[in-house]
Every structure is written in structure tokens, then in C-alpha cells.
Amino acid sequence: MSGLKQPEVVFELDDFECISLDEELLVDESCRDLLKRFYLDLVNSGMTPERASELAFSADLYLRDYIVDFGRRNVLRPQAGIIRRFAATWFITHTLDPDMRILERHLDGIREFYRYLCGQRLISGEELVYLEDEAAQTDYYRQRIESFLAIVGDGYFAWEAECPLRD
């Protein structure tokens, strides 16, 4: 495994901005490249390829489906509340059968991904602190899943209002 070489990460913040469809395709390519580098870093640090793949898969769902496609956000400019909205609302409403064990696996991948970005100096230590705090709020996310599954009638709107999908 130590034979895997990881090239230096060289990205500009603007590599992850998308306004047009062409820019979105370029951002998607940059995300895939960044995720491959993340995976290689995990393997090079001694993690099994299987575990590294699980974490990269979770980071991929979060980055490309939620941050870029749904949120239209820049991956390298995280904002407070972004993981909370993902875990407390987006994941739950975009999953056929939301399950806390699956969400916890995704949160592990997201946490490791942001640690990687911080280690590459692509986000700050201050950003990492609040992102890790949001990822650790599993009791709240468990309660959100349970309350979502108990919704009756038009209760969805009150449920979503507690943690809106959009800021």
C-alpha cells in the first residue's frame, strides 16, 4: 500500500464555484479529483482500502449530491449549519428509509473529509472545529429521524421548519 503516491493537492477556491452548467461539470470533475486524493491519503495513512472506500463514498454523497448539486455551494467555503442541514433534514428526506446507523457512517466520512481538507490547508482549523461539532450531534439527528417517521397529515412543514433545507 505504501507504493501509492499522492500528488500534492493544488486547488483554487474558485475551482469549486459553479454558476452555469459548464462550470458545474468542471466543479464535479474537481470534486472527483479531490475525493480520489482523499481516498489515497486515507490508504497511505494505513487505513484499509475497504474502509477508505466507505469513507470516500460517504464524502462523495455529501459533496457532489448535497453541497454542489442541491446546495450550489463551494466545497472549500464551508458555512456553519451545513452539516446540520445535511444530517437533520436533507439526508432524511432524500433517503427511502432513513436509518441512524447509515447516517453515522456518512458523518464519519464527512468528518474525515474535512480533517483531510484542514490537513491540506484548504479549510481553517476554526472551520474544522465547528464542522466536527455539527457532525457529532447524533442525538439530535436521531431525534429528527424518529420525528420524521412519526409525521402524520401536514406535519412535514412544521418538522422542516425546525431545521430548514435552505438557509
C-alpha positions as CSV (number, residue, x, y, z in Angstrom):
1,M,0.0,0.0,0.0
2,S,2.8,2.4,0.7
3,G,3.6,2.3,-3.1
4,L,0.6,4.6,-3.7
5,K,1.7,8.1,-4.4
6,Q,-0.4,11.0,-3.7
7,P,0.3,14.2,-5.7
8,E,0.2,17.4,-3.9
9,V,-3.2,19.0,-3.7
10,V,-3.4,22.1,-5.8
11,F,-6.8,23.7,-6.0
12,E,-8.0,27.3,-6.1
13,L,-11.2,28.3,-4.2
14,D,-12.8,29.2,-7.5
15,D,-12.3,25.7,-8.8
16,F,-15.4,24.9,-6.8
17,E,-17.7,27.8,-7.8
18,C,-20.5,26.9,-10.3
19,I,-23.0,29.2,-11.9
20,S,-23.5,27.7,-15.3
21,L,-23.9,24.1,-16.3
22,D,-20.4,24.1,-17.8
23,E,-19.0,25.3,-14.6
24,E,-21.0,22.7,-12.7
25,L,-19.4,19.9,-14.8
26,L,-15.9,21.4,-14.0
27,V,-16.7,21.5,-10.3
28,D,-17.9,17.9,-10.4
29,E,-14.6,16.9,-12.0
30,S,-12.7,18.8,-9.4
31,C,-14.7,17.1,-6.6
32,R,-14.0,13.7,-8.1
33,D,-10.3,14.5,-8.2
34,L,-10.3,15.8,-4.6
35,L,-12.2,12.6,-3.5
36,K,-9.6,10.4,-5.2
37,R,-6.8,12.3,-3.4
38,F,-8.8,11.9,-0.1
39,Y,-9.1,8.2,-0.6
40,L,-5.3,7.8,-1.4
41,D,-4.4,9.8,1.7
42,L,-6.5,7.5,3.8
43,V,-4.9,4.4,2.3
44,N,-1.4,5.9,2.6
45,S,-2.0,6.7,6.2
46,G,-2.6,2.9,6.9
47,M,-6.3,2.6,6.5
48,T,-7.6,-0.5,4.7
49,P,-8.8,0.2,1.1
50,E,-12.2,-1.1,2.1
51,R,-12.6,1.4,5.0
52,A,-11.1,4.2,2.9
53,S,-13.6,3.4,0.2
54,E,-16.5,3.6,2.6
55,L,-15.4,7.0,3.9
56,A,-14.8,8.3,0.4
57,F,-18.3,7.1,-0.7
58,S,-19.9,9.0,2.2
59,A,-17.9,12.1,1.4
60,D,-18.9,11.8,-2.2
61,L,-22.6,11.7,-1.4
62,Y,-22.2,14.7,0.8
63,L,-20.1,16.7,-1.6
64,R,-21.5,16.1,-5.0
65,D,-25.1,15.4,-4.2
66,Y,-25.7,17.7,-1.3
67,I,-23.1,20.5,-1.3
68,V,-22.7,21.0,-5.1
69,D,-25.9,19.7,-6.7
70,F,-28.5,20.6,-4.1
71,G,-26.9,23.4,-2.2
72,R,-24.9,25.1,-5.0
73,R,-22.1,25.7,-2.5
74,N,-18.4,25.9,-2.8
75,V,-16.8,22.8,-1.2
76,L,-13.9,24.8,0.1
77,R,-16.0,27.5,1.7
78,P,-18.0,25.6,4.4
79,Q,-20.5,27.6,6.4
80,A,-21.9,27.0,9.9
81,G,-25.0,24.8,9.7
82,I,-24.1,23.0,6.5
83,I,-23.6,19.5,8.1
84,R,-26.6,20.1,10.4
85,R,-28.9,20.7,7.5
86,F,-27.5,17.7,5.6
87,A,-27.9,15.3,8.5
88,A,-31.1,16.7,10.1
89,T,-33.1,17.3,7.0
90,W,-31.6,16.6,3.6
91,F,-30.4,13.0,4.3
92,I,-33.7,12.2,6.0
93,T,-35.8,13.5,3.1
94,H,-33.6,12.1,0.4
95,T,-33.4,8.5,1.7
96,L,-36.2,5.9,1.3
97,D,-35.7,4.6,4.8
98,P,-33.6,6.9,6.9
99,D,-31.5,5.0,9.4
100,M,-29.3,6.4,12.1
101,R,-26.6,3.7,11.5
102,I,-26.3,4.8,7.9
103,L,-26.3,8.5,8.7
104,E,-23.5,7.9,11.3
105,R,-21.4,6.2,8.6
106,H,-21.9,9.3,6.4
107,L,-21.0,11.6,9.2
108,D,-17.8,9.6,9.8
109,G,-16.8,10.2,6.1
110,I,-17.7,13.8,6.2
111,R,-15.7,14.4,9.4
112,E,-12.7,12.6,7.9
113,F,-13.0,14.5,4.7
114,Y,-13.0,17.9,6.5
115,R,-10.0,16.8,8.5
116,Y,-8.2,16.0,5.3
117,L,-9.1,19.4,3.9
118,C,-7.8,21.1,7.0
119,G,-4.6,19.0,6.8
120,Q,-4.1,20.2,3.2
121,R,-4.8,23.8,4.4
122,L,-7.9,24.1,2.2
123,I,-10.1,25.0,5.2
124,S,-9.1,26.5,8.6
125,G,-8.8,24.9,12.0
126,E,-11.6,27.1,13.2
127,E,-13.9,25.8,10.4
128,L,-12.9,22.2,11.2
129,V,-13.9,22.8,14.9
130,Y,-17.5,23.9,14.1
131,L,-17.9,21.3,11.3
132,E,-16.8,18.5,13.7
133,D,-19.2,19.8,16.3
134,E,-22.1,19.6,13.9
135,A,-21.1,16.1,12.8
136,A,-21.1,15.0,16.5
137,Q,-24.7,16.0,17.2
138,T,-26.0,12.4,16.7
139,D,-28.7,12.6,19.4
140,Y,-30.3,15.5,17.6
141,Y,-30.1,13.7,14.3
142,R,-31.6,10.5,15.8
143,Q,-34.5,12.6,17.2
144,R,-35.0,14.2,13.8
145,I,-35.3,10.7,12.1
146,E,-37.7,9.5,14.7
147,S,-39.9,12.6,14.5
148,F,-39.8,12.5,10.7
149,L,-41.0,8.9,10.7
150,A,-43.8,9.8,13.1
151,I,-45.2,12.7,10.9
152,V,-48.9,12.5,10.1
153,G,-51.0,14.7,8.0
154,D,-49.4,18.0,7.1
155,G,-46.9,17.8,9.9
156,Y,-43.9,17.9,7.5
157,F,-43.9,21.7,7.2
158,A,-43.5,22.2,11.0
159,W,-40.9,19.4,11.0
160,E,-38.8,21.0,8.3
161,A,-39.2,24.5,9.8
162,E,-37.1,23.3,12.8
163,C,-34.1,22.8,10.5
164,P,-34.9,24.2,7.0
165,L,-33.2,22.7,4.0
166,R,-32.2,26.2,2.8
167,D,-30.6,28.9,4.9
